[in-house]
Amino acid sequence: MPNLSDLLNLLDTLAPPAMKMEWDNVGLLCGNRETPVTKVLVALDPFEDVCREAERWGAQLIVTHHPLIFDPLKNITDETSVGRCVHLLCRGGISAVNAHTNLDCAPGGVNDCLARTLGLTDVQVIHPMGTDDRGREWGLLRAGFVPQQPLEAFLATVKDRLGCEGVRYVSGGKPVRKVAVGGGACAGGIFEAAAAGCDTLVTSDVKYNQFWDAAEAGLNLIDATHFATENPVCAYLAEQIAAAFPELAVKISETHRDCMKFF
């Protein structure tokens, strides 16, 4: 039976901590490295519904993309959601591990999963930040190709394949052919994507002025929501854990959903 340290070693291989942004908080945020593990729950966020699901299922580990603890805590009480989650996990002997910006940047991680889900081909890293121990380039944004099509057709594909209720977008006045992707809040990469010859960027959390900036740069900009652009990585994490440890029960959370709705 593997213990938590074994799982941490795998996750560090998939998303080396050295690839994280300086401000980020990744790795083991709650738990004991020596805990034996038989069940692993995978989710995008370690929110209360996910923690309760892990407790009901009898999981010893929650693996998420977003961290349970991001800002420094001044207290851990039942008066905050994070405090309630920490109490629940500690009572149940459940550990919480996350790979955040390191998983965004890592080969095979968030942005490769997003590119694959949208059907991009010949995918490459825009402005690589380095190479891993297998010689693969890593970095934040990805770019790849789709058959040339009107923006409206690609918008329908994005909405369908990501399962989001709707998208926000601005037209850059071009058909879609070379697409950049950045799961989560990557609209800061507008000019980077345009300079790489992309006609379209798919990301989320786009600000008002960024839509204007994209239109003026001749870039189609699509906001497909934070949850939807990052959620495909959960299947990747579950598959990698299950393949490395076939004796474990591994599943993706059945309760975690995007809280943002469209009226």
TAZI-V798511 format. One record per helix or strand. SS is the DSSP state (a for helix, b for strand). FROM is the first residue (numbers start at 1). TO is the last residue. Records with the same first field share a line. If there is no record, write none. Layout:
BEGIN
SS->FROM-TO  FROM-TO
END
This chain:
BEGIN
b->3-3  27-30  36-36  39-43  61-64  95-98  121-125  130-131  137-138  142-149  168-170  176-181  200-203  220-223  249-252
a->4-14  17-19  48-57  81-92  101-105  110-117  151-162  187-195  208-216  226-244
END
